[in-house]
Amino acid sequence: MPSRLPSRSSTSAWLMCRTRFPHLWSSSCFSTGLFFRCAVLMLQREFAMRMVALPPSILWGRLSINCQLLAKVDHLMKVSAKSFKPPPKVESSVVRLEQRNPPPPINMKEWDAMIMMAFNRKHKKLRANIVAGKLALQKLYSVHKAHCKLTKTEEMTLEAFKASVEEVLKHVPAGRTEPFADLRAFQLQTDEFMLLFAKFLEKGIRFC
């Protein structure tokens, strides 16, 4: 096993790998993009279950969304702690990931920032996490001002910016009766998050 993760641009990035994945690597690699085309990984059971979780499961979250956005994920088998000597304190699972080709045409850093904000309090409605929370709104507005300065475009007032965010959250996804504002992050499918992300960008609302 290599001692460090290769970057996506590295010529040494793997086409395939089979390994017991270090837990500290696990959380970070799916928020920036995959560095392999296909992988069979042994992971802590709880972590693996979060990777394959679907809404509205309590396990559905940032890891699930980012992982399934970038790859097709299959749970292959459970591995008992008794299979090892000495046995570890946790159970394990084996999962297979196959990178989606082509990858989604989005900025993963910005996407991940939105997902983190939405799941900050996963049982709260999106409006509570994005608008009602003053710190979250102020952070978004700071990003907006920085982006306007960089692109030399006119910035909105805080009131106008908040109104734009509210307008996006009023949108009702197909098949739903409630707007984004009244939905909770753990209820949303990946394609609904993609729609929300696109709506924010259309309004000039950036996340990083």
Sequence and secondary structure as in RCSB ss.txt:
>XXXX:A:sequence
MPSRLPSRSSTSAWLMCRTRFPHLWSSSCFSTGLFFRCAVLMLQREFAMRMVALPPSILWGRLSINCQLLAKVDH
LMKVSAKSFKPPPKVESSVVRLEQRNPPPPINMKEWDAMIMMAFNRKHKKLRANIVAGKLALQKLYSVHKAHCKL
TKTEEMTLEAFKASVEEVLKHVPAGRTEPFADLRAFQLQTDEFMLLFAKFLEKGIRFC
>XXXX:A:secstr
  SS   TT TT EEEEEEE  HHHHHHHTTT  SEEEEEEEEEHHHHHHHH  TTSTT SHHHHHHHHHEEEEE
EEEE GGGSSS  SS EEEEEEEE SS  SS HHHHHHHHHHHTTTTTSBHHIIIIISHHHHHHHHHHHHHHHHH
HT     HHHHHHHHHHHHT   TT SS GGGSBGGG  HHHHHHHHHHHHHTT    
